[in-house]
Amino acid sequence: MRLIRLDLTRYGKFTDHRIDFGDRPSGGPDLHVVYGPNEAGKSTALSALLDLLFGIEPRSRYDFLHPYPTMRIGARLELADGVRDLVRIKRAQGTLLDGDGQPVSDALVAGELGGIDRDAYRSMFSLDDDTIEAGGESILASKGELGQLLFSASAGLADLSRTLLALRTEADGFHRHRGRGTELLLLKARLAELRTDREAIDTAASEYAQLVDSRDRAAAHYAEAMTERGAIQARANDIERRLNALPRLSALRAARERLAPLSELPPAPLGWIEELPSLQRREVELATRRESLEREIAGLMEDLAGSVVDEPALAVADRLEGLAGLRARHVTADTDLPERRLQLRAVDLAVAGVLQRLGRPDETDPGRLVVDASTVGAMRELIETRSGVAAATGSANAELEKARERLSNASVALASVAGTAPSASGRDGAMATLTSVLASLRGSDHAARLRLAERSRADSQDEASERMAGLHPWRGSPEQLIRLVVPDAGDLGRWSAQASRAQSQVERQEQELERLEGEGVRLRAEIEAMAGIAGVVDEQEAAEHP
């Protein structure tokens, strides 16, 4: 057996660690030296090899990182029958697994080791300082496994003492003088029991032959009886099926007679068969409903037959029913009228507030308050133009302030020049100042900008006139237009939505008014018709004469 690779999957401080010794070299020594500092894991790897070959010890000291249920050691071994991948885990049984995770027998490894146990393997192949020292002492005393092996080998009687001890133990277990419970005594007692049992069940040959013949005849009779019973049972089942079918035979014949006139009809379309159960349920429901309606009609007919007709009441029955409906409407209207009045009052107040904000508190025609789309567009353009004009005005004001500041500075300079004495140095300074002022004035573009501003002013005045004309029917000056409070886009949208809702409400009120006018016409007609009936008191008379 040769170790090719040792897998320390989960053992001691190792996790998924592998020591690979490679394949057997050809033409060279197959010796590997594993070295490292203290606590590197050499002893752990040696103990892992022992646990792989002989099983993980019940109380292993290498479970400090991985608990017992998770400990796992693997190896690739070169055995007599080829290379095998083996895995050792810790559990009660079946701890040795193959490469596919299937349990294998420990005899696979024990056969390769020649049957030696863990202690012998440790003493012979897993030597360290402690085992070497203990082995030397056992050799000197000819004790222990290693001492006995060396002593037996030197005497040429290898393993003789252990063999003799085993034979003596086996012989004493089989038979011992005056011993109890030996194997020989147990076998003798068992032999006596078997002899007694044989005598109890012993049967003569003639009697046995008769019993065998009776058994064969009984078996034949049983087979015939079972065959006959099966035939009778099949016949009984057939008769039972026919008897169960007899009550339905008449129904089948009646159905065939009803279907005979329909034999020349084409087959039913696909899907009708699936709809048949639902149609049958519907037929049953309709039949039940028909019976209920027939019973109800019969009861009504009986009540009708037993009732006495009041001709005068019958003549005014329709009008009385109308009066009941009118009374219900009157009660409903009387209950609903205060709430409607409050709603109308709230709407009137809201409309008055809107008209007050619009500056048209006395306007009675809502159509005159609606601004058309062209006017709204023109107003929006004017608003945008006003924003641009305001920006341009601000810029012009800023430039005007700068020009005024420069003019003030020039005036101060001129004043200082005018008040200076006409000395040579003073004249030179004044001339220099005038020269700089003239240069700044000549270098400025005020004249060109003034011409452009005049042309732009004329264009702006023409455009403003067109825009003002587009505000028809409004009349006023640009100053009045500037002083107007311009609503923002949110207010315009809200007012437009409120105007749409108000228009819709007006239309609904007009429809309701038309309905109520028609209802009033109908009620007045009914009242006039009822006025001619003797004994009928209208609401006005009832109110006048309580």
GULUM-331174 format. One line per 2 residues: their letters; for each residue z, y, x of C-alpha. Coordinates in Angstrom, 1 decimal. Layout:
REM residues N
a> Z,Y,X | ...
REM end
This chain:
REM residues 546
mr> 0.0,0.0,0.0 | -0.9,3.5,1.3
li> 0.1,6.9,0.0 | -2.9,9.2,-0.4
rl> -1.4,12.1,-2.3 | 2.1,13.0,-3.6
dl> 2.3,15.3,-6.6 | 5.7,17.1,-7.0
tr> 4.8,18.3,-10.5 | 8.4,19.1,-11.7
yg> 10.9,17.8,-9.3 | 13.8,19.6,-7.5
kf> 12.7,23.1,-6.5 | 9.0,22.2,-6.6
td> 6.7,23.0,-9.5 | 3.0,21.9,-9.5
hr> 3.2,21.2,-5.7 | 0.9,18.7,-4.0
id> 1.0,17.0,-0.6 | -2.4,15.5,0.2
fg> -2.6,13.0,3.1 | -6.4,12.4,2.6
dr> -8.3,9.2,2.8 | -7.8,6.5,5.4
ps> -9.4,7.6,8.7 | -12.0,5.3,10.2
gg> -11.6,4.6,13.9 | -8.3,6.5,14.4
pd> -4.6,6.3,13.7 | -3.4,6.7,10.2
lh> -0.2,8.5,11.0 | 1.0,11.8,9.4
vv> 3.9,13.9,10.5 | 5.6,16.2,7.9
yg> 7.7,18.9,9.6 | 9.4,22.1,8.5
pn> 12.6,24.1,8.7 | 15.8,23.1,7.0
ea> 15.8,23.3,3.2 | 12.0,23.2,3.2
gk> 12.0,20.2,1.0 | 11.4,17.2,3.3
st> 14.3,15.2,1.9 | 13.3,16.2,-1.6
al> 9.8,14.8,-1.0 | 11.2,11.6,0.5
sa> 13.5,11.1,-2.5 | 10.6,11.8,-4.8
ll> 8.6,9.0,-3.2 | 11.6,6.6,-3.8
dl> 11.9,7.7,-7.4 | 8.2,7.2,-7.9
lf> 8.3,3.7,-6.6 | 11.6,2.5,-8.1
gi> 12.2,5.0,-11.0 | 14.2,8.2,-11.2
ep> 17.9,7.6,-10.8 | 20.1,7.8,-13.9
rs> 22.1,10.7,-12.4 | 19.5,12.4,-10.2
ry> 20.6,15.5,-8.2 | 17.2,17.0,-8.4
df> 17.4,18.3,-12.0 | 18.8,21.8,-11.1
lh> 15.4,23.5,-12.0 | 13.7,21.1,-14.3
py> 15.9,19.2,-16.8 | 15.7,15.4,-17.1
pt> 13.2,15.2,-20.0 | 10.7,17.4,-18.1
mr> 10.9,15.8,-14.6 | 7.6,14.5,-13.4
ig> 6.3,12.9,-10.2 | 2.8,11.8,-9.5
ar> 0.9,10.0,-6.7 | -2.4,8.5,-5.7
le> -1.8,5.1,-4.1 | -4.2,2.7,-2.4
la> -3.2,-0.7,-3.7 | -4.7,-4.1,-3.2
dg> -6.9,-3.9,-6.3 | -8.1,-0.3,-5.5
vr> -6.9,3.3,-5.8 | -4.6,4.1,-8.7
dl> -3.2,7.3,-10.0 | 0.4,6.8,-11.1
vr> 3.0,9.1,-12.7 | 6.7,8.7,-13.0
ik> 8.8,10.5,-15.7 | 12.4,10.1,-16.8
ra> 13.2,8.4,-20.0 | 14.9,5.2,-21.3
qg> 11.8,2.9,-20.8 | 8.1,3.0,-20.0
tl> 8.7,5.6,-17.2 | 5.7,4.5,-15.1
ld> 2.3,5.9,-16.5 | -1.3,5.7,-15.3
gd> -3.7,8.6,-14.8 | -4.4,8.7,-18.6
gq> -0.8,8.8,-19.6 | -0.5,5.2,-20.7
pv> 2.6,3.1,-19.8 | 2.1,0.5,-17.1
sd> 4.5,-2.2,-15.8 | 6.8,-1.6,-12.8
al> 5.6,-5.0,-11.5 | 2.4,-3.2,-10.3
va> 4.4,-1.4,-7.7 | 7.0,-4.2,-7.1
ge> 4.2,-6.6,-6.3 | 2.8,-4.3,-3.6
lg> 6.3,-3.9,-2.1 | 6.9,-7.6,-1.8
gi> 9.8,-7.5,-4.3 | 12.2,-5.5,-2.2
dr> 14.6,-3.1,-4.0 | 15.4,0.5,-3.5
da> 18.3,0.0,-1.0 | 16.2,-2.3,1.2
yr> 13.2,0.1,1.1 | 15.5,3.0,2.0
sm> 17.2,1.0,4.8 | 13.8,-0.1,6.3
fs> 11.4,2.8,5.6 | 13.5,5.9,4.6
ld> 15.6,6.4,7.7 | 17.5,9.6,8.4
dd> 20.6,10.5,10.5 | 23.0,9.0,8.0
ti> 21.1,5.8,7.3 | 20.4,5.2,11.0
ea> 24.1,5.5,11.8 | 25.2,3.3,8.9
gg> 22.5,0.7,9.8 | 23.7,0.5,13.4
es> 27.2,-0.2,12.3 | 26.0,-2.9,9.9
il> 23.9,-4.5,12.7 | 27.0,-4.7,15.0
as> 29.0,-6.3,12.2 | 26.1,-8.4,10.9
kg> 26.8,-7.0,7.4 | 24.7,-5.3,4.9
el> 21.1,-6.0,4.1 | 19.8,-4.8,7.4
gq> 22.5,-6.7,9.4 | 21.8,-9.9,7.6
ll> 18.1,-9.5,8.0 | 18.4,-9.0,11.8
fs> 20.9,-11.9,12.1 | 18.8,-14.3,10.1
as> 15.7,-13.3,12.0 | 17.4,-13.9,15.4
ag> 18.6,-17.3,14.2 | 15.2,-18.3,12.7
la> 16.8,-18.8,9.3 | 15.7,-15.8,7.5
dl> 17.4,-15.3,4.1 | 19.0,-18.8,4.3
sr> 22.5,-17.7,3.4 | 21.4,-15.8,0.3
tl> 19.2,-18.7,-0.7 | 22.1,-21.2,-0.4
la> 24.4,-18.9,-2.4 | 21.8,-18.5,-5.1
lr> 21.3,-22.3,-5.3 | 25.0,-22.9,-5.4
te> 25.5,-20.4,-8.2 | 22.6,-22.0,-10.1
ad> 24.0,-25.5,-9.7 | 27.5,-24.5,-10.9
gf> 25.9,-22.8,-13.9 | 24.1,-26.0,-14.8
hr> 26.9,-28.5,-14.2 | 30.4,-28.2,-12.8
hr> 33.1,-31.0,-12.8 | 35.4,-30.4,-15.7
gr> 33.7,-27.2,-16.4 | 33.2,-25.8,-19.9
gt> 30.2,-24.0,-21.2 | 27.8,-25.3,-18.6
el> 24.1,-25.6,-19.4 | 24.2,-29.4,-19.2
ll> 27.0,-29.6,-21.8 | 25.2,-27.1,-24.1
lk> 22.0,-29.2,-23.8 | 23.9,-32.4,-24.7
ar> 25.4,-30.8,-27.8 | 22.0,-29.5,-28.8
la> 20.5,-33.0,-28.3 | 23.2,-34.5,-30.6
el> 22.4,-31.9,-33.3 | 18.7,-32.6,-33.1
rt> 19.3,-36.4,-33.4 | 21.4,-35.9,-36.5
dr> 18.7,-33.6,-38.0 | 16.0,-36.2,-37.2
ea> 18.0,-39.0,-38.9 | 18.5,-36.7,-42.0
id> 14.8,-35.9,-42.4 | 13.4,-39.3,-41.3
ta> 11.1,-40.7,-43.9 | 9.4,-44.1,-44.2
as> 5.7,-44.4,-43.6 | 5.0,-45.8,-47.1
ey> 7.0,-43.1,-48.8 | 5.3,-40.4,-46.7
aq> 1.9,-41.8,-47.7 | 2.9,-41.6,-51.4
lv> 4.1,-38.1,-51.0 | 0.9,-37.0,-49.2
ds> -1.2,-38.6,-52.0 | 0.9,-36.9,-54.7
rd> 0.6,-33.6,-52.9 | -3.2,-34.0,-52.7
ra> -3.5,-34.9,-56.4 | -1.3,-32.0,-57.4
aa> -3.4,-29.6,-55.2 | -6.6,-30.9,-56.9
hy> -5.1,-30.5,-60.4 | -3.8,-27.1,-59.5
ae> -7.3,-26.0,-58.2 | -8.9,-27.3,-61.5
am> -6.3,-25.6,-63.6 | -6.8,-22.3,-61.7
te> -10.6,-22.6,-62.2 | -10.2,-23.3,-65.9
rg> -7.7,-20.6,-66.3 | -10.1,-18.1,-64.6
ai> -12.9,-19.1,-66.9 | -10.6,-18.9,-70.0
qa> -9.4,-15.5,-68.9 | -12.9,-14.2,-68.4
ra> -13.9,-15.5,-71.8 | -10.7,-13.9,-73.3
nd> -11.6,-10.6,-71.7 | -15.1,-10.8,-73.0
ie> -13.9,-11.5,-76.5 | -11.3,-8.7,-76.3
rr> -14.1,-6.3,-75.3 | -16.2,-7.4,-78.2
ln> -13.3,-7.0,-80.6 | -12.6,-3.6,-79.3
al> -16.2,-2.7,-79.8 | -16.4,-3.9,-83.4
pr> -14.8,-0.8,-85.0 | -17.3,1.4,-83.3
ls> -20.3,-0.7,-84.3 | -20.5,0.8,-87.7
al> -20.3,4.3,-86.2 | -23.1,3.3,-83.7
ra> -25.3,2.1,-86.5 | -24.7,5.2,-88.5
ar> -25.5,7.3,-85.4 | -28.7,5.4,-84.8
er> -29.7,5.9,-88.5 | -29.1,9.6,-88.1
la> -31.0,9.7,-84.9 | -34.0,7.7,-86.2
pl> -35.8,10.7,-87.8 | -35.3,12.6,-84.5
se> -36.9,10.0,-82.3 | -40.2,11.9,-82.1
lp> -38.5,15.1,-80.9 | -38.8,16.1,-77.3
pa> -35.8,15.5,-75.0 | -33.1,18.1,-74.8
pl> -33.5,20.7,-72.0 | -31.4,20.5,-68.9
gw> -27.9,22.0,-69.3 | -27.4,21.1,-73.0
ie> -25.5,18.0,-72.1 | -23.0,20.1,-70.0
el> -22.6,22.5,-72.9 | -22.0,19.8,-75.4
ps> -18.2,19.5,-74.8 | -17.7,23.2,-75.2
lq> -19.9,23.2,-78.3 | -17.9,20.3,-79.8
rr> -14.6,22.2,-79.1 | -16.2,25.3,-80.7
ev> -17.2,23.2,-83.7 | -13.7,21.9,-84.1
el> -12.3,25.5,-83.9 | -14.8,26.8,-86.4
at> -14.0,23.9,-88.8 | -10.3,24.6,-88.5
rr> -10.9,28.2,-89.1 | -13.2,27.5,-92.0
es> -10.5,25.4,-93.6 | -7.9,28.1,-93.1
le> -10.3,30.7,-94.6 | -11.0,28.4,-97.6
re> -7.3,28.0,-98.2 | -6.8,31.8,-97.9
ia> -9.8,32.4,-100.3 | -8.4,29.9,-102.8
gl> -5.0,31.6,-102.7 | -6.6,35.0,-103.1
me> -8.7,33.7,-106.0 | -5.5,32.4,-107.7
dl> -3.8,35.8,-107.2 | -6.9,37.5,-108.5
ag> -7.0,35.3,-111.6 | -3.3,36.0,-112.3
sv> -3.6,39.7,-111.8 | -4.0,42.3,-114.6
vd> -6.7,44.9,-114.2 | -5.6,48.5,-114.8
ep> -8.8,50.2,-115.8 | -7.7,53.8,-115.5
al> -6.1,53.1,-112.1 | -9.2,51.2,-111.0
av> -11.4,54.1,-111.9 | -9.5,56.4,-109.6
ad> -8.7,53.8,-106.9 | -11.2,55.2,-104.4
rl> -9.9,58.7,-104.8 | -6.3,57.5,-104.5
eg> -7.2,55.8,-101.2 | -8.8,59.0,-100.1
la> -5.6,60.9,-101.0 | -3.6,58.5,-98.9
gl> -5.8,59.2,-96.0 | -5.7,62.9,-96.6
ra> -1.9,62.8,-96.8 | -1.8,61.0,-93.4
rh> -4.1,63.5,-91.9 | -2.1,66.4,-93.4
vt> 1.1,65.0,-92.0 | -0.5,64.4,-88.6
ad> -2.0,67.9,-88.6 | 1.3,69.4,-89.7
td> 3.1,67.6,-86.9 | 0.4,68.4,-84.3
lp> -0.2,72.0,-85.3 | 2.8,73.7,-83.5
er> 1.9,71.9,-80.3 | -1.7,72.9,-80.6
rl> -0.6,76.5,-81.2 | 1.5,76.4,-78.1
ql> -1.4,75.0,-76.1 | -3.7,77.7,-77.6
ra> -1.1,80.4,-76.6 | -0.9,79.0,-73.1
vd> -4.7,79.0,-72.8 | -4.9,82.6,-74.1
la> -2.3,83.7,-71.6 | -4.2,82.0,-68.8
va> -7.5,83.6,-69.9 | -5.8,87.0,-70.2
gv> -4.4,86.6,-66.7 | -7.9,85.7,-65.3
lq> -9.5,88.6,-67.1 | -6.8,91.0,-65.8
rl> -7.5,89.8,-62.2 | -11.2,90.3,-62.8
gr> -10.6,93.8,-64.0 | -12.1,93.0,-67.5
pd> -9.1,92.6,-69.7 | -11.0,93.7,-72.9
et> -13.9,91.3,-72.3 | -14.4,88.9,-75.3
dp> -17.7,87.3,-74.3 | -17.1,84.5,-71.7
gr> -20.8,84.4,-71.0 | -20.7,87.9,-69.5
lv> -18.2,86.8,-67.0 | -20.3,84.1,-65.5
vd> -22.0,85.2,-62.3 | -25.5,83.8,-61.8
as> -26.5,81.9,-58.8 | -28.6,84.7,-57.3
tv> -25.8,87.2,-57.6 | -23.4,84.6,-55.9
ga> -25.9,84.1,-53.1 | -26.3,87.8,-52.7
mr> -22.6,88.4,-52.6 | -22.2,85.7,-50.0
el> -24.9,87.3,-47.9 | -23.3,90.7,-48.3
ie> -19.9,89.2,-47.2 | -21.5,87.7,-44.1
tr> -23.3,91.0,-43.4 | -20.1,92.9,-44.0
sg> -18.4,90.6,-41.4 | -21.3,91.4,-38.9
va> -21.1,95.1,-39.7 | -17.3,95.1,-39.2
aa> -17.8,93.4,-35.8 | -20.5,96.0,-34.8
tg> -18.3,98.8,-36.0 | -15.4,97.6,-33.9
sa> -17.7,97.4,-30.9 | -19.2,100.9,-31.6
na> -15.7,102.3,-31.9 | -14.7,100.8,-28.6
el> -17.8,102.3,-26.9 | -17.0,105.6,-28.6
ek> -13.5,105.6,-27.2 | -14.9,104.9,-23.7
ar> -17.5,107.7,-24.1 | -14.8,110.1,-25.2
er> -12.7,109.1,-22.3 | -15.6,109.7,-19.9
ls> -16.3,113.1,-21.7 | -12.7,114.1,-21.3
na> -12.7,113.2,-17.6 | -15.9,115.3,-17.2
sv> -14.5,118.2,-19.1 | -11.4,118.1,-16.9
al> -13.6,118.0,-13.8 | -15.7,121.0,-15.1
as> -12.6,122.9,-15.9 | -11.2,122.3,-12.5
va> -14.4,123.4,-11.0 | -14.5,126.6,-13.1
gt> -11.0,127.6,-12.1 | -11.4,127.0,-8.4
ap> -11.8,130.0,-6.1 | -15.4,130.5,-4.6
sa> -14.5,129.5,-1.2 | -16.9,127.5,0.9
sg> -14.9,124.4,0.8 | -14.2,124.9,-2.9
rd> -17.9,125.4,-3.7 | -18.7,122.3,-1.7
ga> -16.1,120.2,-3.7 | -17.4,121.6,-7.0
ma> -21.0,120.9,-6.1 | -20.0,117.3,-5.1
tl> -18.2,116.9,-8.4 | -21.2,118.3,-10.4
ts> -23.5,116.1,-8.4 | -21.5,113.0,-9.3
vl> -21.3,114.0,-13.0 | -25.0,114.7,-13.2
as> -25.8,111.4,-11.4 | -23.6,109.5,-13.9
lr> -25.2,111.3,-16.8 | -28.7,110.6,-15.5
gs> -27.9,107.0,-14.8 | -26.5,106.4,-18.3
dh> -28.7,105.0,-21.2 | -27.2,107.1,-23.9
aa> -30.5,108.6,-25.0 | -32.2,105.3,-25.2
rl> -29.3,103.8,-27.0 | -29.2,106.7,-29.4
rl> -32.9,106.3,-30.3 | -32.3,102.5,-30.9
ae> -29.2,103.3,-33.0 | -31.2,105.7,-35.1
rs> -34.0,103.2,-35.8 | -31.4,100.5,-36.4
ra> -29.5,102.8,-38.8 | -32.7,103.4,-40.8
ds> -33.4,99.7,-41.0 | -29.8,99.0,-42.0
qd> -30.0,101.7,-44.7 | -33.1,100.2,-46.1
ea> -31.6,96.7,-46.1 | -28.4,98.1,-47.6
se> -30.4,99.7,-50.4 | -32.1,96.4,-51.2
rm> -28.8,94.6,-51.1 | -27.2,97.2,-53.4
ag> -30.1,96.8,-55.8 | -29.5,93.1,-55.7
lh> -26.0,93.6,-57.1 | -27.4,94.7,-60.5
pw> -25.9,95.2,-63.1 | -23.1,96.5,-60.8
rg> -23.6,100.2,-59.9 | -21.7,102.0,-57.2
sp> -21.8,103.4,-53.7 | -21.4,101.5,-50.4
eq> -17.9,103.1,-50.0 | -16.9,101.7,-53.4
li> -18.3,98.3,-52.4 | -16.3,98.4,-49.2
rl> -13.1,99.2,-51.1 | -13.7,96.2,-53.5
vv> -11.4,93.2,-52.9 | -13.7,90.4,-51.8
pd> -12.5,87.0,-52.9 | -12.7,84.2,-50.4
ag> -14.8,81.0,-50.8 | -11.8,79.0,-52.1
dl> -11.2,81.5,-54.9 | -14.9,81.5,-55.8
gr> -14.9,77.7,-55.9 | -11.7,77.6,-58.0
ws> -13.0,80.2,-60.4 | -16.2,78.3,-60.8
aq> -14.3,75.1,-61.5 | -12.1,76.9,-64.0
as> -15.1,78.5,-65.6 | -16.7,75.0,-66.0
ra> -13.5,73.6,-67.4 | -13.2,76.6,-69.8
qs> -16.8,76.2,-70.9 | -16.2,72.4,-71.5
qv> -13.1,73.2,-73.5 | -15.0,75.9,-75.5
er> -17.7,73.3,-76.3 | -15.0,70.8,-77.4
qe> -13.3,73.4,-79.5 | -16.6,74.3,-81.1
qe> -17.3,70.6,-81.8 | -13.8,70.2,-83.2
le> -14.3,73.4,-85.3 | -17.6,72.0,-86.7
rl> -15.8,68.7,-87.5 | -12.9,70.5,-89.1
eg> -15.3,72.7,-91.1 | -17.2,69.6,-92.3
eg> -13.8,67.9,-93.1 | -12.8,71.1,-95.0
vr> -16.0,71.0,-97.0 | -15.4,67.4,-97.8
lr> -11.8,68.0,-98.8 | -12.7,70.9,-100.9
ae> -15.3,68.8,-102.7 | -12.8,66.1,-103.3
ie> -10.2,68.6,-104.5 | -12.8,70.1,-106.9
am> -13.7,66.6,-108.1 | -10.1,65.7,-108.6
ag> -9.4,69.0,-110.4 | -11.3,67.7,-113.4
ia> -9.1,64.6,-113.7 | -6.3,65.0,-116.2
gv> -2.8,64.6,-114.9 | -3.7,65.1,-111.2
vd> -1.7,67.8,-109.5 | -3.0,69.3,-106.4
eq> -0.9,70.6,-103.5 | -1.1,74.3,-104.5
ea> 0.2,73.5,-108.0 | 2.9,71.2,-106.6
ae> 4.0,74.1,-104.3 | 4.0,76.6,-107.2
hp> 5.8,74.2,-109.5 | 8.3,72.2,-107.5
REM end
